[in-house]
Amino acid sequence: MESDNLEMSIVEHLEELRNRLIKSIIAVVIAAFVAYFFSEELMEILTRPVGELVFLRPTEAFFTYIKISIFAGIIVALPFLLYQFWSFVLPALHDNEKKYINLLLPISLFMFALGIAFGFAVVLPLGMRFLLNFGSPELSAMISISHYVSFLLTLLLPFGLIFQLPLVLNLMVKLGIVKIDTLTMFRKYIIVLIFIISAILTPPDIITQMFMAGPLILLYEGSILIAKFIN
């Protein structure tokens, strides 16, 4: 009987997870559909750091607009997606843990947007300037729209994620998952790991890697200071 109840509990959790995933997908599809009508304006904003682009296949421009619309849809639907995620997770947490989650959720959205803005306004122009400097009178850049957008998304999304580091570390400290002394003790190993992660997540040039590793190290050090202050 106990195994039947456990099985039903697992089935119910999977059913709830399926329903929340379906709702999240529908939200992204609706947001992407609306964003498609503004795709030209979004493309104009996103291509400012590089200027004129070309497309090499008849379908390349169309599918790139679709990709931008989906990306914009995910960004617009992000509050709803996070709400669905935390609504699924919260019942398993204690009351004292739930209050931290409810507090960190709006801060998490702000930090994600801040990371995207930093990557687009600071890192992207510097990275493009560095890479395009390899041109010459005999070698001119002709960037296709699909390759540029793929490069852009590969660069911006990791910045949105790494700006979550202070929240994640402070939540782990507050819940007792990790200790502040441990974060301090393993600092040098974490810094090496940060450079490895930056090399993996960013395009293959030293400028963008340094501009990801630098803020990530500062965020890590700031997380330790904040954790010490809070505790």
C-alpha positions as CSV (number, residue, x, y, z in Angstrom):
1,M,0.0,0.0,0.0
2,E,2.8,2.4,0.9
3,S,4.5,1.7,-2.5
4,D,1.2,2.4,-4.3
5,N,0.9,5.8,-2.4
6,L,4.6,6.6,-3.3
7,E,4.0,5.7,-6.9
8,M,0.8,7.9,-7.0
9,S,2.8,10.7,-5.5
10,I,5.5,10.4,-8.1
11,V,2.9,10.3,-10.9
12,E,1.2,13.3,-9.5
13,H,4.5,15.3,-9.4
14,L,5.3,14.3,-13.0
15,E,1.8,15.3,-14.1
16,E,2.2,18.7,-12.4
17,L,5.6,19.1,-14.0
18,R,4.2,18.2,-17.4
19,N,1.4,20.8,-17.0
20,R,3.8,23.5,-16.0
21,L,6.1,22.7,-18.9
22,I,3.1,22.9,-21.3
23,K,2.1,26.3,-19.8
24,S,5.6,27.6,-20.1
25,I,5.9,26.5,-23.7
26,I,2.6,28.1,-24.6
27,A,3.7,31.3,-22.9
28,V,6.9,31.4,-24.9
29,V,5.1,30.7,-28.1
30,I,2.6,33.5,-27.5
31,A,5.3,35.9,-26.6
32,A,7.4,34.9,-29.6
33,F,4.4,35.3,-31.9
34,V,3.9,38.9,-30.6
35,A,7.6,39.6,-30.8
36,Y,7.7,38.6,-34.4
37,F,5.7,41.7,-35.3
38,F,8.5,43.8,-33.8
39,S,11.3,41.6,-35.2
40,E,12.5,44.3,-37.6
41,E,12.9,46.8,-34.7
42,L,14.6,44.2,-32.6
43,M,17.0,43.4,-35.5
44,E,17.8,47.1,-35.9
45,I,18.8,47.3,-32.3
46,L,20.8,44.1,-32.2
47,T,22.8,44.9,-35.3
48,R,23.9,48.4,-34.2
49,P,27.3,47.2,-32.9
50,V,28.2,45.6,-36.3
51,G,26.4,47.6,-38.9
52,E,25.4,46.1,-42.3
53,L,24.9,42.4,-42.6
54,V,24.2,40.0,-45.5
55,F,22.3,36.7,-45.9
56,L,23.8,33.9,-48.0
57,R,20.7,31.7,-48.4
58,P,17.1,32.6,-49.4
59,T,15.7,31.3,-46.1
60,E,18.5,32.6,-43.9
61,A,17.0,36.0,-43.1
62,F,13.5,34.6,-42.4
63,F,14.7,31.9,-40.0
64,T,17.0,34.4,-38.2
65,Y,13.9,36.6,-37.6
66,I,12.2,33.6,-36.2
67,K,15.2,32.9,-33.9
68,I,15.2,36.5,-32.7
69,S,11.5,36.3,-32.0
70,I,11.9,33.1,-30.0
71,F,14.7,34.7,-28.0
72,A,12.6,37.8,-27.3
73,G,9.7,35.5,-26.4
74,I,11.8,33.7,-23.8
75,I,12.9,37.0,-22.3
76,V,9.4,38.4,-22.2
77,A,8.0,35.2,-20.7
78,L,10.9,34.8,-18.2
79,P,8.9,36.1,-15.2
80,F,6.1,33.6,-15.9
81,L,8.7,30.8,-16.5
82,L,10.4,31.5,-13.2
83,Y,7.0,31.6,-11.5
84,Q,6.2,28.2,-12.9
85,F,9.5,26.8,-11.8
86,W,9.3,28.1,-8.3
87,S,5.7,27.1,-7.9
88,F,6.8,23.6,-8.6
89,V,9.8,23.8,-6.2
90,L,8.3,25.8,-3.3
91,P,6.0,23.1,-1.9
92,A,9.1,21.0,-1.1
93,L,10.8,23.7,0.9
94,H,10.3,24.8,4.5
95,D,8.6,28.1,5.3
96,N,11.8,29.8,6.3
97,E,13.3,28.8,2.9
98,K,10.3,30.0,0.9
99,K,10.7,33.6,2.1
100,Y,14.2,33.7,0.7
101,I,13.0,32.4,-2.7
102,N,10.2,35.0,-2.8
103,L,12.7,37.7,-2.1
104,L,15.3,36.5,-4.6
105,L,12.9,36.0,-7.5
106,P,12.5,39.7,-8.5
107,I,16.2,40.4,-7.8
108,S,17.0,37.4,-10.0
109,L,15.1,39.0,-12.9
110,F,16.9,42.3,-12.4
111,M,20.3,40.6,-12.3
112,F,19.5,38.6,-15.5
113,A,18.5,41.8,-17.3
114,L,21.6,43.5,-16.0
115,G,23.9,40.7,-17.3
116,I,22.3,40.9,-20.7
117,A,22.6,44.7,-20.8
118,F,26.3,44.5,-19.8
119,G,27.1,41.9,-22.4
120,F,25.3,43.9,-25.2
121,A,26.5,47.4,-24.2
122,V,30.1,46.6,-23.1
123,V,31.4,43.2,-24.2
124,L,29.8,42.9,-27.6
125,P,31.2,46.1,-29.1
126,L,34.7,45.5,-27.7
127,G,34.6,41.9,-28.9
128,M,33.4,42.8,-32.4
129,R,36.0,45.6,-32.7
130,F,38.8,43.2,-31.7
131,L,37.7,40.5,-34.1
132,L,37.0,42.8,-37.1
133,N,40.5,44.4,-36.7
134,F,41.9,41.3,-38.3
135,G,40.6,42.6,-41.6
136,S,42.8,44.2,-44.3
137,P,42.5,45.8,-47.7
138,E,42.7,42.3,-49.2
139,L,40.4,40.8,-46.5
140,S,37.1,42.5,-45.8
141,A,34.4,41.3,-43.4
142,M,31.1,40.1,-44.8
143,I,29.1,38.8,-41.8
144,S,25.9,36.8,-42.5
145,I,22.9,37.6,-40.4
146,S,22.5,34.0,-39.0
147,H,26.1,33.8,-37.9
148,Y,26.0,37.2,-36.2
149,V,22.8,36.4,-34.3
150,S,24.1,33.0,-33.2
151,F,27.3,34.8,-32.0
152,L,25.2,37.3,-30.2
153,L,23.0,34.8,-28.4
154,T,26.0,32.7,-27.5
155,L,27.5,35.8,-25.9
156,L,24.5,37.4,-24.1
157,L,22.8,34.4,-22.5
158,P,25.8,33.3,-20.4
159,F,26.1,36.9,-19.1
160,G,22.5,36.8,-18.0
161,L,23.2,33.5,-16.2
162,I,26.6,34.5,-14.5
163,F,25.0,37.5,-13.0
164,Q,22.9,35.1,-10.9
165,L,26.0,34.0,-9.1
166,P,25.7,36.3,-6.0
167,L,22.1,35.2,-5.5
168,V,22.9,31.5,-5.8
169,L,25.9,31.6,-3.5
170,N,24.1,33.7,-0.9
171,L,21.0,31.4,-1.0
172,M,23.3,28.4,-0.5
173,V,25.0,30.0,2.4
174,K,21.7,31.1,4.0
175,L,20.3,27.5,3.6
176,G,23.4,26.0,5.1
177,I,24.4,24.2,1.9
178,V,27.8,25.8,1.8
179,K,29.9,27.8,4.4
180,I,31.5,31.1,3.9
181,D,34.9,29.7,5.0
182,T,34.6,27.1,2.2
183,L,34.0,29.8,-0.4
184,T,37.1,31.7,0.9
185,M,39.3,28.6,1.2
186,F,38.7,27.4,-2.4
187,R,39.0,30.9,-3.9
188,K,42.0,30.2,-6.1
189,Y,40.5,27.0,-7.5
190,I,37.3,28.9,-8.3
191,I,39.2,31.6,-10.1
192,V,40.9,28.9,-12.3
193,L,37.5,27.3,-12.9
194,I,36.0,30.7,-13.9
195,F,38.6,31.2,-16.6
196,I,37.9,27.7,-17.9
197,I,34.1,28.3,-18.0
198,S,34.7,31.7,-19.7
199,A,36.8,30.1,-22.4
200,I,34.0,27.5,-23.0
201,L,31.0,29.9,-23.0
202,T,32.5,32.8,-24.9
203,P,33.6,33.0,-28.6
204,P,37.2,32.1,-29.1
205,D,39.0,35.4,-28.4
206,I,40.8,36.6,-25.4
207,I,38.9,39.9,-25.1
208,T,35.4,38.4,-24.6
209,Q,36.9,35.7,-22.3
210,M,38.5,38.3,-20.1
211,F,35.3,40.4,-20.0
212,M,33.4,37.4,-18.8
213,A,36.0,36.2,-16.3
214,G,36.6,39.6,-14.8
215,P,33.0,40.4,-13.8
216,L,32.5,36.8,-12.7
217,I,35.5,37.0,-10.3
218,L,34.1,40.3,-9.0
219,L,30.7,38.8,-8.6
220,Y,32.2,35.9,-6.7
221,E,34.2,38.2,-4.4
222,G,31.2,40.4,-3.9
223,S,29.1,37.3,-3.1
224,I,31.5,36.4,-0.2
225,L,31.3,40.0,1.1
226,I,27.5,40.1,0.9
227,A,27.3,36.7,2.6
228,K,29.5,37.8,5.4
229,F,27.5,41.0,5.9
230,I,24.1,39.1,5.9
231,N,25.3,36.5,8.3
